[in-house]
Amino acid sequence: ELGPLVEPLTSGWENRDTSRLTTLVMTGVTAMCRLTAARMEANGTAYPARVVGAELSAADITHVSNEVPFVKGCRVDTSENNLTFCSDYDYWDALAAIGTDIVGLSGNHVNDFGYDGARESITFYRDRGIPIYGSGLNETEACAPLFYEHNGNRLAFIAALAYEPSYAWATESLPGACYYYQNKEALLEKVAELDADPEVDMVLVELQYEETYVPEPMVNQVIEFRELRAAGADVVTGVQSHVPQAWEPYGSEDEGGQGIIVYGLCNFFFDQMWSWETRTGLIARHTIYEGRLLSS
């Protein structure tokens, strides 16, 4: 009798060590309010995660960019021109259902319910041990990096708001988001410092930029996102766009290796259902191995 034509694979053939591998997923505009909130009230607070929850939870690190504050007893307001946003406490169920590990708070709605609402929301996260960055009780906190380690991969996350309104910007004594242009030089220096730090493997920066409804990034957007890459950010992500925008591998070995720029991930949990473009979102999945970006 003929034996097997192919010898079966045995253990030890893999060319990777899974204990040194990290998968990171990053999502775009999240604002559980207005019509999204109405659906959650009708169908359960975990409703938005019903389809995508298992997939996103499977990542080692699941990131969400949440634009609005958590305010206890937040009232659902579905009026057409409502642009004052908040989420009730139990809406966290939707983010828990996708396995959220870290939350970027660079959105321009973080102070929609005033400074007291912003303080309440930051306390909400901290009381529950949820790592946040991009906002804080003052400008220093808002602009500080978040350090996160998984399987030996040491990551530094920074987020900033490069857009209006001015009342969303943190000050020396008031809460809000880290305003990019007030802190641009310091943030670029911090990115370069983190890039050179032997205790940090990767630097990931996200900007809440000018909102747009076209897939091509704006000229200034390209310039400023590339500046962050040139400063040493391995991944630069736009979390403001309401339609999917282009991706760009950018960098060279002379500049510290290849990195990725994601100009806009589009909507995640948000209610802009009036066009195919605004209904179509991107989710970035970055694979990190032994401290370096393997694929996006």
C-alpha positions, 0 to 999 in steps of 0.5 A: 500500500502507498503511504501518505503523499504528504507528511502531516505537519507536526508542532514546532513548524510555526515561524511565529511565537503567538505570545509576542503577537498583538492584534489591534482594531481601531474604530471611527466616529462613535456617538451613541445619541440621537437615532442611534440612542433611540434604536438602543432604547427600543432594542437593548443597549448592546444593540449596535454591537449585535453583528460586529461584537464577536469579531471586534472582541476577538482582537487583543486590543479594541479601540474606540474613538468616543466623541460624546460624554457619558451623562447620567440620565441623558435624554434621547433627543432625535430632533433633526438639528440636535448637535448637543450629544451625550450618552447615558451610562448604560450605553457602555453596554454596546462598547463592552459588547465589542470588548473595548479596551481603550477609548480615545476622547479627542472628539469635538463634542466632549464638552457638549454638556459643559465642563461639569458634564465632561468631568462627570464623563471622565470620572465615569471612565476612571471609576470603571478602570477604562483607559482613556486619552485625548481628554482630561480634567485639564490640558496636561492630562488631555495631551498626555500619552496612554501607555499600553502593553500586551504580549511584550508589545509596548504601545504609546497612544496620543490623541488630539483635536485639530478642529472647533469648537473652542469650548471643546478644548481643555485649558490649564484648569478646565476639562476638554480635549487636547487642542492640537494647534495649541500644543502642536510643537510639544506633541511633535516633540513628544512623538519624537521622544517616544519614538526614541525611547527604548521602552516604547515599541510603537507610537500611535497618534490619532487626530480629530480633524476637520470633518469631511464627506469625500474619500480623498484627504484634504491637502492640509490633512495630508501635510499634517498627518505626514508630519506626525509620521515623519516625527516618529508615529508608526500609525496615524489615524483620522477619527473625524471623517464621516465617510471612509477616506484613503489609507497610505503606507508612508515612510522609508527605512531611512526614516525608521521604517514603513508606517501607515496613515489612515486618513479617516475611518468614517462612522462606527456607532453613529446615526448618519444613515442618509447615504451609502457613504456615511453608512460605510465604515472602516475598521483598521486591524493592525498586527504587531509582532515583537514591537513592530507593525507587521501589517494593517 
